[in-house]
Amino acid sequence: MADTGARTLRLLTLLQSHRFWPGEELSSRLGVSPRTLRRDVDRLRELGYPVEARRGVDGGYQLAAGAALPPLVIDDEEAVALAVGLQVAADNAVEGLAEASVRVLAKVVQVMPARLRRRVEALRTVTVPADWRVDTAARIDPDVLTAVALACRDTERLRFRYEAAGGAATERHAEPHGLVRLGRRWYLVAYDLTRQDWRTFRLDRLAGPEPTGARFLPRTLPAADAAEFVRAGLQGLPRPYLVEALVEAPAAAVRKRLGSWAEVREAGPGRSRVLMKADSLEWPAMALGSLGADFAVASPPELSALLAAWGERFTRCTRADGRAESGR
């Protein structure tokens, strides 16, 4: 039975590596007779894999698309590529895919051999993110991300060190509820057992997560969902700047670009009002400039001054020695 199982997995791997396999070649690769090959194909079909057969002299087998996604078998190179790709998707907040990327990454890393984990870590270390939106100061260790994700999935209590905004580090014991990607950062929503209250933890300030092995019954979160809980907490934080701008573009289009970082309201046909809380004015200036639409700054006046200074500098750059204007 063990030989049969191993042969079936080998057959699945071969079917996934090529679109079509001649029956004779497939039998030779597996070292079995055509009759045994047919039985192995039937076994895969029973497991939910849609294997199609073509009869005749040029007959063979191929794996077709099915109604549901069955388990996949991947080799070492594919596993490393998958893990690195998922880390990139999580780090760069690919629209609508960040949370799903972390869930899949946790599953892959959980079963990945140590030798492959070392390869993934090596690739991650030498890879430089090209997306200007990524806050390099907020980048987190993938091991931290996956460890916390697994604890959330398994409803397992977690111990970790946490550094507050002021720099003070404390040991925490918590019941993890969920991970949220908001803007350029990851947050853990958890029930803090020491403080007996719900808390939000920035993952770039969290270190040494250790699952305790103790399971818990999930508590009722005092919010519609984890994302709403994080947003409510962030709104209460003091920020030095409250940015307001009127943009000459529909709210839906602006929300698609800035919805993770700003509140976008309708302001009439084809117009929208953008509200942001920010620690500095450089990011709002870049965000508004990236919309590709005219806008007017309502507040603060420091942002208007910053944009004016940038505008003068950019204009000077285009006139330097006449090179930019002449196209040389």
Kinemage of the C-alpha trace (Angstrom):
@kinemage 1
@onewidth
@group {chain A} dominant
@subgroup {mainchain}
@vectorlist {calphas} color= white
{ca met a 1} P 0.000 0.000 0.000
{ca ala a 2} L 2.907 2.345 0.778
{ca asp a 3} L 4.392 1.659 -2.685
{ca thr a 4} L 1.006 2.314 -4.258
{ca gly a 5} L 0.650 5.636 -2.407
{ca ala a 6} L 4.131 6.783 -3.362
{ca arg a 7} L 3.530 5.805 -6.990
{ca thr a 8} L 0.235 7.699 -7.019
{ca leu a 9} L 1.945 10.849 -5.751
{ca arg a 10} L 4.655 10.410 -8.383
{ca leu a 11} L 1.969 10.069 -11.058
{ca leu a 12} L 0.312 13.265 -9.843
{ca thr a 13} L 3.628 15.112 -9.962
{ca leu a 14} L 4.223 14.005 -13.541
{ca leu a 15} L 0.726 14.978 -14.640
{ca gln a 16} L 1.218 18.442 -13.142
{ca ser a 17} L 4.572 18.943 -14.874
{ca his a 18} L 3.331 18.486 -18.474
{ca arg a 19} L 0.044 19.214 -20.203
{ca phe a 20} L -0.132 15.801 -21.905
{ca trp a 21} L 1.646 12.481 -21.296
{ca pro a 22} L 1.586 9.586 -23.787
{ca gly a 23} L 0.418 6.475 -21.950
{ca glu a 24} L 3.468 4.428 -22.905
{ca glu a 25} L 5.910 7.078 -21.687
{ca leu a 26} L 4.011 7.548 -18.446
{ca ser a 27} L 4.038 3.786 -17.773
{ca ser a 28} L 7.777 3.695 -18.450
{ca arg a 29} L 8.435 6.611 -16.084
{ca leu a 30} L 6.537 4.870 -13.292
{ca gly a 31} L 7.849 1.389 -14.085
{ca val a 32} L 4.369 -0.143 -14.248
{ca ser a 33} L 2.172 -1.824 -16.800
{ca pro a 34} L -0.552 0.066 -18.726
{ca arg a 35} L -3.154 -1.767 -16.643
{ca thr a 36} L -1.581 -0.626 -13.355
{ca leu a 37} L -1.345 2.896 -14.739
{ca arg a 38} L -5.079 2.888 -15.454
{ca arg a 39} L -5.795 1.791 -11.881
{ca asp a 40} L -3.579 4.578 -10.523
{ca val a 41} L -5.366 7.121 -12.732
{ca asp a 42} L -8.711 5.872 -11.415
{ca arg a 43} L -7.396 6.303 -7.871
{ca leu a 44} L -6.541 9.935 -8.588
{ca arg a 45} L -10.014 10.488 -10.018
{ca glu a 46} L -11.543 9.109 -6.827
{ca leu a 47} L -9.489 11.676 -4.889
{ca gly a 48} L -10.955 14.501 -6.973
{ca tyr a 49} L -8.283 15.007 -9.634
{ca pro a 50} L -9.858 15.423 -13.113
{ca val a 51} L -7.593 13.195 -15.208
{ca glu a 52} L -8.652 12.957 -18.862
{ca ala a 53} L -7.705 9.975 -21.043
{ca arg a 54} L -7.225 9.844 -24.801
{ca arg a 55} L -7.541 6.448 -26.460
{ca gly a 56} L -5.792 5.162 -29.565
{ca val a 57} L -2.234 4.893 -30.849
{ca asp a 58} L -1.412 8.418 -29.700
{ca gly a 59} L -3.392 7.994 -26.494
{ca gly a 60} L -2.365 9.296 -23.120
{ca tyr a 61} L -3.410 11.275 -20.069
{ca gln a 62} L -3.618 14.874 -18.967
{ca leu a 63} L -4.754 16.765 -15.894
{ca ala a 64} L -7.724 18.984 -16.699
{ca ala a 65} L -9.355 21.864 -14.861
{ca gly a 66} L -11.959 20.724 -12.365
{ca ala a 67} L -14.875 22.188 -10.446
{ca ala a 68} L -12.791 22.490 -7.275
{ca leu a 69} L -9.087 22.915 -6.510
{ca pro a 70} L -7.604 19.586 -5.366
{ca pro a 71} L -4.346 19.372 -3.357
{ca leu a 72} L -1.262 20.144 -5.418
{ca val a 73} L 2.110 18.401 -5.332
{ca ile a 74} L 5.114 20.691 -5.791
{ca asp a 75} L 8.849 20.053 -5.882
{ca asp a 76} L 11.583 21.824 -3.893
{ca glu a 77} L 12.193 24.602 -6.417
{ca glu a 78} L 8.484 25.317 -6.721
{ca ala a 79} L 8.078 25.370 -2.930
{ca val a 80} L 10.850 27.959 -2.555
{ca ala a 81} L 9.418 30.070 -5.400
{ca leu a 82} L 5.945 29.862 -3.863
{ca ala a 83} L 7.140 30.940 -0.405
{ca val a 84} L 9.185 33.860 -1.748
{ca gly a 85} L 6.323 34.987 -3.985
{ca leu a 86} L 3.863 34.885 -1.099
{ca gln a 87} L 6.229 36.938 1.059
{ca val a 88} L 6.459 39.552 -1.687
{ca ala a 89} L 2.664 39.679 -1.942
{ca ala a 90} L 2.361 40.101 1.819
{ca asp a 91} L 5.153 42.694 2.111
{ca asn a 92} L 3.842 44.828 -0.732
{ca ala a 93} L 0.173 44.674 0.235
{ca val a 94} L -1.016 43.393 -3.114
{ca glu a 95} L -4.582 44.642 -3.347
{ca gly a 96} L -6.976 42.052 -1.900
{ca leu a 97} L -4.281 39.372 -1.592
{ca ala a 98} L -2.164 40.268 1.445
{ca glu a 99} L -4.186 38.365 4.072
{ca ala a 100} L -4.696 35.354 1.791
{ca ser a 101} L -0.959 35.344 1.024
{ca val a 102} L -0.151 35.083 4.719
{ca arg a 103} L -2.590 32.205 5.229
{ca val a 104} L -1.046 30.211 2.390
{ca leu a 105} L 2.487 31.149 3.459
{ca ala a 106} L 1.792 29.785 6.944
{ca lys a 107} L 0.603 26.488 5.475
{ca val a 108} L 3.643 26.143 3.222
{ca val a 109} L 6.212 27.069 5.878
{ca gln a 110} L 4.632 24.715 8.412
{ca val a 111} L 5.484 21.652 6.303
{ca met a 112} L 8.642 22.967 4.635
{ca pro a 113} L 11.915 21.157 5.472
{ca ala a 114} L 14.591 23.188 7.262
{ca arg a 115} L 16.882 23.089 4.219
{ca leu a 116} L 14.215 24.789 2.094
{ca arg a 117} L 13.452 27.338 4.799
{ca arg a 118} L 17.120 28.357 4.736
{ca arg a 119} L 16.929 28.886 0.975
{ca val a 120} L 13.799 31.012 1.321
{ca glu a 121} L 15.435 33.102 4.040
{ca ala a 122} L 18.552 33.598 1.917
{ca leu a 123} L 16.501 34.795 -1.036
{ca arg a 124} L 14.447 37.096 1.160
{ca thr a 125} L 17.578 38.620 2.709
{ca val a 126} L 19.113 39.636 -0.608
{ca thr a 127} L 15.868 40.807 -2.213
{ca val a 128} L 15.269 44.565 -2.210
{ca pro a 129} L 11.637 45.728 -2.530
{ca ala a 130} L 11.046 47.937 -5.571
{ca asp a 131} L 7.670 49.310 -4.485
{ca trp a 132} L 8.027 52.893 -3.187
{ca arg a 133} L 4.874 52.431 -1.114
{ca val a 134} L 6.564 49.942 1.226
{ca asp a 135} L 7.654 51.423 4.546
{ca thr a 136} L 11.051 49.758 5.033
{ca ala a 137} L 10.965 50.619 8.722
{ca ala a 138} L 7.758 48.615 9.053
{ca arg a 139} L 8.989 45.488 7.241
{ca ile a 140} L 8.652 42.387 9.396
{ca asp a 141} L 10.349 39.031 9.691
{ca pro a 142} L 8.382 36.406 7.712
{ca asp a 143} L 8.990 33.959 10.576
{ca val a 144} L 7.144 36.331 12.905
{ca leu a 145} L 4.331 36.738 10.395
{ca thr a 146} L 3.857 33.000 9.849
{ca ala a 147} L 4.183 32.100 13.547
{ca val a 148} L 1.481 34.599 14.486
{ca ala a 149} L -0.721 33.498 11.579
{ca leu a 150} L -0.508 29.865 12.691
{ca ala a 151} L -1.379 30.809 16.283
{ca cys a 152} L -4.426 32.722 15.013
{ca arg a 153} L -5.486 29.767 12.882
{ca asp a 154} L -5.039 27.214 15.663
{ca thr a 155} L -6.523 29.403 18.463
{ca glu a 156} L -3.321 28.901 20.452
{ca arg a 157} L -2.100 31.279 23.136
{ca leu a 158} L 1.038 33.186 22.254
{ca arg a 159} L 3.916 34.774 24.181
{ca phe a 160} L 6.010 37.524 22.609
{ca arg a 161} L 8.037 40.664 23.274
{ca tyr a 162} L 6.491 43.959 22.272
{ca glu a 163} L 8.113 47.365 21.927
{ca ala a 164} L 5.843 50.345 22.460
{ca ala a 165} L 6.108 53.579 20.475
{ca gly a 166} L 8.262 55.082 23.230
{ca gly a 167} L 10.755 52.224 23.054
{ca ala a 168} L 9.771 50.370 26.233
{ca ala a 169} L 9.709 46.576 25.723
{ca thr a 170} L 7.367 44.249 27.603
{ca glu a 171} L 6.579 40.535 27.637
{ca arg a 172} L 3.040 39.758 26.482
{ca his a 173} L 0.784 36.718 26.863
{ca ala a 174} L -2.192 36.893 24.528
{ca glu a 175} L -4.965 35.053 22.722
{ca pro a 176} L -4.483 35.951 19.035
{ca his a 177} L -7.673 36.723 17.150
{ca gly a 178} L -6.551 37.757 13.662
{ca leu a 179} L -4.076 39.574 11.436
{ca val a 180} L -4.961 42.768 9.580
{ca arg a 181} L -3.057 44.488 6.785
{ca leu a 182} L -3.909 48.186 6.878
{ca gly a 183} L -2.049 50.730 4.831
{ca arg a 184} L 1.615 49.768 4.859
{ca arg a 185} L 1.617 47.806 8.117
{ca trp a 186} L 0.493 44.501 9.626
{ca tyr a 187} L -1.405 44.410 12.922
{ca leu a 188} L -2.280 41.593 15.324
{ca val a 189} L -5.617 41.837 17.112
{ca ala a 190} L -5.474 39.818 20.332
{ca tyr a 191} L -6.872 39.588 23.837
{ca asp a 192} L -4.084 40.584 26.236
{ca leu a 193} L -4.235 38.157 29.174
{ca thr a 194} L -2.030 40.367 31.355
{ca arg a 195} L -4.100 43.503 30.903
{ca gln a 196} L -7.384 41.627 30.550
{ca asp a 197} L -8.452 43.630 27.518
{ca trp a 198} L -8.360 43.648 23.733
{ca arg a 199} L -5.242 45.126 22.152
{ca thr a 200} L -3.777 45.889 18.714
{ca phe a 201} L -0.081 45.092 18.171
{ca arg a 202} L 2.032 46.305 15.257
{ca leu a 203} L 3.895 43.292 13.915
{ca asp a 204} L 7.065 45.239 13.124
{ca arg a 205} L 7.349 45.885 16.876
{ca leu a 206} L 6.622 42.284 17.854
{ca ala a 207} L 9.490 39.816 18.373
{ca gly a 208} L 10.062 36.225 19.466
{ca pro a 209} L 6.503 34.870 19.131
{ca glu a 210} L 6.276 31.515 20.920
{ca pro a 211} L 3.125 29.374 20.823
{ca thr a 212} L 2.415 27.979 24.289
{ca gly a 213} L 0.489 24.883 23.203
{ca ala a 214} L -2.532 26.060 25.224
{ca arg a 215} L -5.732 26.325 23.192
{ca phe a 216} L -8.532 28.752 24.024
{ca leu a 217} L -12.175 29.410 23.210
{ca pro a 218} L -12.384 32.537 21.013
{ca arg a 219} L -13.828 35.570 22.778
{ca thr a 220} L -16.302 37.972 21.218
{ca leu a 221} L -14.454 40.841 19.576
{ca pro a 222} L -15.932 44.265 20.486
{ca ala a 223} L -16.130 45.273 16.817
{ca ala a 224} L -17.666 44.101 13.559
{ca asp a 225} L -14.364 42.490 12.578
{ca ala a 226} L -10.627 42.695 13.236
{ca ala a 227} L -10.062 45.355 10.551
{ca glu a 228} L -12.709 47.615 12.050
{ca phe a 229} L -11.139 47.172 15.499
{ca val a 230} L -7.731 48.250 14.167
{ca arg a 231} L -9.180 51.252 12.322
{ca ala a 232} L -11.006 52.422 15.442
{ca gly a 233} L -7.825 52.175 17.477
{ca leu a 234} L -5.739 54.073 14.942
{ca gln a 235} L -8.294 56.876 14.713
{ca gly a 236} L -7.818 57.498 18.419
{ca leu a 237} L -4.048 57.940 18.111
{ca pro a 238} L -2.723 61.496 18.119
{ca arg a 239} L -1.344 62.519 14.730
{ca pro a 240} L 0.337 65.877 14.121
{ca tyr a 241} L -1.381 66.490 10.759
{ca leu a 242} L -4.976 66.202 9.571
{ca val a 243} L -4.958 66.524 5.790
{ca glu a 244} L -8.048 67.521 3.831
{ca ala a 245} L -8.126 67.929 0.059
{ca leu a 246} L -10.757 68.286 -2.654
{ca val a 247} L -9.950 66.043 -5.626
{ca glu a 248} L -11.373 66.422 -9.124
{ca ala a 249} L -12.063 62.693 -9.525
{ca pro a 250} L -14.914 60.335 -8.573
{ca ala a 251} L -14.794 58.986 -5.029
{ca ala a 252} L -14.798 55.386 -6.259
{ca ala a 253} L -11.625 55.935 -8.301
{ca val a 254} L -9.852 57.764 -5.480
{ca arg a 255} L -10.927 55.172 -2.926
{ca lys a 256} L -9.448 52.436 -5.100
{ca arg a 257} L -6.047 54.149 -4.890
{ca leu a 258} L -6.095 55.556 -1.359
{ca gly a 259} L -8.790 53.620 0.472
{ca ser a 260} L -6.306 51.862 2.758
{ca trp a 261} L -4.737 55.127 3.930
{ca ala a 262} L -7.474 57.731 3.745
{ca glu a 263} L -11.160 58.412 4.200
{ca val a 264} L -12.733 59.298 0.858
{ca arg a 265} L -16.143 61.014 0.643
{ca glu a 266} L -18.383 62.053 -2.230
{ca ala a 267} L -18.182 65.805 -2.889
{ca gly a 268} L -20.446 66.150 -5.910
{ca pro a 269} L -20.409 64.732 -9.448
{ca gly a 270} L -16.902 63.680 -10.356
{ca arg a 271} L -15.420 65.150 -7.164
{ca ser a 272} L -14.323 63.706 -3.833
{ca arg a 273} L -13.041 64.868 -0.463
{ca val a 274} L -9.980 63.116 0.968
{ca leu a 275} L -9.160 63.070 4.692
{ca met a 276} L -5.866 61.694 6.061
{ca lys a 277} L -4.138 61.602 9.421
{ca ala a 278} L -0.379 61.623 9.022
{ca asp a 279} L 2.847 61.799 11.007
{ca ser a 280} L 4.538 63.744 8.195
{ca leu a 281} L 3.381 65.598 5.073
{ca glu a 282} L 5.608 63.891 2.496
{ca trp a 283} L 3.398 60.804 2.217
{ca pro a 284} L 0.084 62.721 1.721
{ca ala a 285} L 1.829 64.882 -0.905
{ca met a 286} L 2.963 61.803 -2.846
{ca ala a 287} L -0.409 60.068 -2.416
{ca leu a 288} L -2.389 63.034 -3.751
{ca gly a 289} L 0.082 63.579 -6.575
{ca ser a 290} L -0.203 59.936 -7.642
{ca leu a 291} L -3.948 60.255 -8.332
{ca gly a 292} L -3.395 61.873 -11.725
{ca ala a 293} L -6.133 64.419 -11.039
{ca asp a 294} L -6.288 68.081 -10.035
{ca phe a 295} L -6.785 68.736 -6.342
{ca ala a 296} L -6.957 71.645 -3.899
{ca val a 297} L -5.583 71.483 -0.359
{ca ala a 298} L -8.013 72.638 2.300
{ca ser a 299} L -5.679 71.966 5.231
{ca pro a 300} L -3.122 72.154 6.660
{ca pro a 301} L -1.367 75.222 5.205
{ca glu a 302} L 1.990 73.449 5.713
{ca leu a 303} L 1.014 70.965 2.992
{ca ser a 304} L 0.289 73.774 0.541
{ca ala a 305} L 3.699 75.251 1.314
{ca leu a 306} L 5.389 71.869 0.841
{ca leu a 307} L 3.689 71.323 -2.535
{ca ala a 308} L 4.652 74.820 -3.669
{ca ala a 309} L 8.288 74.184 -2.747
{ca trp a 310} L 8.228 70.837 -4.543
{ca gly a 311} L 6.650 72.456 -7.592
{ca glu a 312} L 9.378 75.088 -7.781
{ca arg a 313} L 12.080 72.454 -7.408
{ca phe a 314} L 10.555 70.223 -10.098
{ca thr a 315} L 10.234 73.193 -12.447
{ca arg a 316} L 13.885 74.095 -11.930
{ca cys a 317} L 14.862 70.501 -12.698
{ca thr a 318} L 13.145 70.619 -16.103
{ca arg a 319} L 14.997 73.826 -17.015
{ca ala a 320} L 18.490 72.863 -15.867
{ca asp a 321} L 20.876 73.884 -18.730
{ca gly a 322} L 17.947 73.388 -21.113
{ca arg a 323} L 18.697 69.666 -21.331
{ca ala a 324} L 15.265 68.451 -20.171
{ca glu a 325} L 13.399 70.914 -22.421
{ca ser a 326} L 15.410 69.968 -25.503
{ca gly a 327} L 14.839 66.273 -24.879
{ca arg a 328} L 18.546 65.512 -24.564
